[in-house]
Amino acid sequence: MSHKLNAHAKQAETIIKNLEKRNMEGFYFDTAAECTRAVLEAMPKGSVISWGGSESIKECGLMDGIHNGEYELIDRSEAKTPEESRALYARTVLADYYLMSSNAVTLDGELINIDGNGNRVACLIQGPSHVILVVGMNKVVTDIESGIARVRNMASPPNAIRLGRNLPCAATGTCHDCLAPECFCNQIVITRRSGHTGRIKVYLVGESLGY
């Protein structure tokens, strides 16, 4: 094991202990491939699965895994009208498993997420029976303040460019704390504890995933 991976593993141990205090479960994997196998094994065949917009779950191979598995998928991208999108979201709330990442995770086990429409953070907070978050160790921060700064300045600008948004951060690469019409930093959610035992599981990966 490299010194970097060894440090990631030790850091993950600290986070996992703190997640437990917050009524959440944590797991650590050196590689994305190991993490993906573990997540797929955790979800029984026939489970109803949905997901939030996440580059992390794409990059780790999890999206390929669920599409090739024996699951019932709720894919919001299939909606062709606002009405269809709303109907799919209603089904998502009742899914067995909801897959996502977290924009940041503190060493003390808090989850930090900034969202546009709020559907992703809403499902994290309440709805689906189980929420599984795949988080690269590149998203670990010391505290909430540094986590919010990370999302605004490290995650939001590349996301704005990826989505083709007309935003100041897409033009400059840094957050302007804007209120632009196309702004997707609308909801800031700090999950300090889960009120439902066994519902939220955080799969930490010793690789860089997502933004």
C-alpha positions in Angstrom: 0.0 0.0 0.0 1.3 3.4 -0.9 1.9 6.1 1.7 -1.0 8.1 0.3 -3.4 5.1 0.4 -2.3 4.3 3.9 -3.0 7.9 5.0 -6.4 7.7 3.2 -7.2 4.5 5.1 -6.3 6.0 8.5 -8.3 9.2 7.7 -11.3 7.1 6.7 -11.1 5.2 10.0 -11.6 8.5 11.8 -14.5 9.5 9.6 -16.2 6.2 9.9 -16.1 6.4 13.7 -17.6 9.8 13.6 -20.3 8.8 11.1 -21.3 6.1 13.6 -21.7 8.7 16.3 -24.1 10.5 13.9 -26.2 7.3 13.3 -24.7 6.7 9.8 -22.6 3.8 8.6 -19.2 4.2 6.8 -17.0 1.9 4.8 -13.6 2.3 3.1 -12.2 0.9 -0.1 -8.8 1.5 -1.7 -10.3 1.4 -5.2 -13.5 2.4 -6.9 -13.8 -1.2 -8.4 -13.9 -2.7 -4.9 -16.4 -0.1 -3.8 -18.7 -0.8 -6.7 -18.7 -4.5 -6.1 -19.6 -3.9 -2.4 -22.5 -1.5 -3.3 -23.9 -3.9 -5.9 -23.7 -6.8 -3.4 -25.5 -4.7 -0.8 -28.6 -4.2 -3.0 -30.8 -7.3 -3.5 -31.9 -8.3 -7.0 -35.2 -6.7 -7.9 -34.5 -3.6 -5.8 -36.0 -0.3 -7.0 -33.1 2.1 -7.5 -32.8 5.7 -8.4 -30.0 8.2 -8.2 -29.1 11.9 -8.1 -26.8 13.7 -10.6 -23.3 12.5 -9.7 -20.1 12.2 -11.6 -18.7 10.1 -8.8 -21.1 7.2 -9.3 -20.5 7.3 -13.0 -16.7 7.4 -12.7 -16.5 4.5 -10.2 -18.5 2.2 -12.6 -21.6 1.9 -10.4 -23.9 3.2 -13.1 -22.7 0.5 -15.5 -23.2 -2.0 -12.7 -26.8 -1.2 -12.0 -27.7 -1.0 -15.7 -26.3 -4.5 -16.1 -27.9 -5.9 -13.0 -31.3 -7.2 -12.1 -32.8 -4.1 -10.7 -35.8 -1.8 -11.4 -34.4 1.6 -12.3 -36.0 4.9 -12.0 -34.2 7.2 -14.5 -35.2 10.8 -14.3 -33.4 11.5 -17.7 -36.2 9.5 -19.4 -38.7 12.3 -18.6 -39.7 14.3 -21.7 -42.0 16.8 -20.0 -42.2 18.6 -16.6 -45.2 16.4 -15.8 -43.2 13.2 -16.5 -40.3 14.5 -14.5 -42.6 15.2 -11.5 -44.1 11.7 -11.8 -40.7 10.1 -11.8 -39.6 12.1 -8.8 -42.7 10.9 -6.9 -41.6 7.3 -7.6 -38.0 8.1 -6.6 -39.1 9.1 -3.2 -40.4 5.6 -2.6 -37.3 3.8 -4.0 -35.5 1.1 -2.1 -32.1 2.6 -2.8 -31.0 6.1 -3.7 -27.5 6.5 -5.0 -25.5 9.7 -4.9 -22.3 11.3 -3.8 -21.6 14.1 -1.3 -20.1 17.4 -2.3 -17.9 17.2 0.8 -17.5 15.1 4.0 -15.9 16.5 7.1 -13.4 14.6 9.3 -16.1 14.8 12.0 -18.6 12.9 9.8 -20.8 15.7 8.5 -22.1 15.6 5.0 -22.1 18.9 3.0 -24.2 19.2 -0.2 -25.2 22.1 -2.4 -28.0 21.5 -4.8 -29.9 23.3 -7.6 -33.5 22.0 -7.7 -33.2 20.3 -4.4 -34.3 16.8 -5.5 -31.0 15.2 -4.6 -30.7 16.7 -1.1 -34.5 16.1 -0.5 -34.0 12.3 -1.1 -30.9 12.3 1.2 -33.0 13.9 3.9 -36.2 11.8 3.6 -37.9 9.3 1.3 -36.0 6.4 -0.2 -35.5 3.5 2.3 -31.7 3.5 1.9 -29.3 6.1 0.7 -25.8 5.1 -0.5 -23.2 7.8 -1.0 -20.0 7.0 -2.9 -17.4 9.6 -2.0 -13.8 9.9 -3.1 -11.3 10.9 -0.5 -10.6 14.1 -2.5 -13.8 15.4 -1.0 -12.7 15.1 2.6 -12.5 18.5 4.4 -11.6 19.6 7.9 -14.9 21.4 8.8 -18.2 22.7 7.4 -16.8 26.1 6.4 -14.0 24.6 4.4 -16.5 22.1 2.9 -18.8 24.9 1.6 -15.7 26.7 0.2 -14.6 23.5 -1.5 -18.0 23.0 -3.2 -18.3 26.6 -4.3 -14.7 26.9 -5.7 -13.7 23.3 -6.6 -16.9 21.6 -7.6 -19.3 24.2 -8.8 -17.2 25.8 -11.5 -16.4 22.6 -13.4 -20.0 21.5 -13.0 -21.2 24.9 -14.5 -18.9 24.4 -17.5 -20.0 20.7 -17.9 -23.7 21.8 -17.9 -23.1 24.8 -20.1 -24.5 27.2 -17.6 -24.2 31.0 -18.1 -22.6 31.6 -14.7 -19.8 33.8 -13.4 -18.0 30.7 -11.9 -18.0 29.1 -15.4 -16.2 32.2 -16.8 -13.7 32.7 -14.0 -13.3 29.3 -12.2 -14.2 30.7 -8.8 -17.4 31.3 -6.9 -18.9 34.8 -7.0 -21.7 34.0 -4.5 -24.1 34.9 -7.4 -27.8 35.0 -7.6 -27.8 34.5 -11.4 -30.9 33.0 -13.1 -29.1 29.8 -13.9 -27.4 29.4 -10.5 -27.5 25.9 -9.1 -26.1 26.7 -5.6 -29.6 27.2 -4.3 -29.8 24.7 -1.4 -27.1 24.2 1.1 -27.7 21.2 3.3 -25.5 20.0 6.2 -26.4 16.5 7.4 -25.1 16.4 11.0 -27.0 13.2 11.9 -29.4 10.7 10.5 -32.6 10.2 12.3 -33.1 6.7 10.9 -30.7 3.9 11.9 -29.1 2.1 9.0 -30.6 4.4 6.3 -27.5 6.4 5.2 -24.3 4.6 4.3 -21.2 6.4 3.1 -18.7 4.4 1.0 -15.4 6.2 1.0 -12.9 5.5 -1.8 -9.2 6.0 -1.7 -9.3 7.6 -5.2 -10.3 10.9 -6.6 -13.9 10.8 -7.8 -16.1 13.5 -9.2 -15.6 17.2 -8.5 
